[in-house]
């Protein structure tokens, strides 16, 4: 499994929003259901809260993808 970096704006991004930004879910509703089912991990821990706040350096595993939160260049 390769690691994909997903750049986010400075400030808070929540897990559900991050999954949409990364393109691994199509809708907020899908992300909510799949997170509640325990399909996402953050830094190796199962996360069931779609409102979990992410910061650069966090690693999210979802649907066989490893996604790294990174700050957008220039921000």
N, C-alpha and C positions, 0 to 999 in steps of 0.2 A: 504494500500500500504506500503510495507516494504521498508527500505532504504538499498540500496546496495552500499558498498564502492568500488570504483575503484581506484587502486593505479597507480600513474603516476610518471615518472621520473622527477627529478628536471628540472626546465626550463619551457618553454612555451608549452602548448598543446592547440590546437584550438578545438572549439566545434565539428566540423565535425570529426576530428581525434579521439576525446574522445568517440563519439558515436560508432565508429568502434571498438575501444579498448574495450568498455563495451559490445560489441556483440549485440547491439540493432538494428544495420543496417548491411547489408552485404557488401555494397560498398560505396565508397566516393560519387559516383553519387546519390545514394539513400539518403545519409545524406544531400547532398546539396539541393535536391528537397524538402525533408521533412522539413528542417530548413527554407527554403524560404517560405514554405506554412504556417509557424507559428506554427509548431507542437512541438517546443521545448521551454522550459522556463529555464532561469538561475536565480536562487535566486528569483523566483516568477514573473519574468518579461518575457514576450514573447521576444524571440531573433530570428531574421531572418538573422543574419550574421554568416555564418559557420566559419569565421575566428575569431570569438569572442575568446579572450584569457581567459583561465580558470586558476584558482589558487586553491591550497588546501583549502578546506572549502566551495567552491562553491557547490550549489545544482542544479542539472539538472533534470528536469522532462521531460520524453519523452516516448510516447507509453505506458502510465500507469506505468512506472517505475520511481522511485526516486533514482537518482544516486548521490553519494557524491564523490567529488574529494578529494583524500587523497594522501600524499606523500608516495612513496615506502619506506618501512622500510630499514634502513641502508644507505639511500642516503642522 
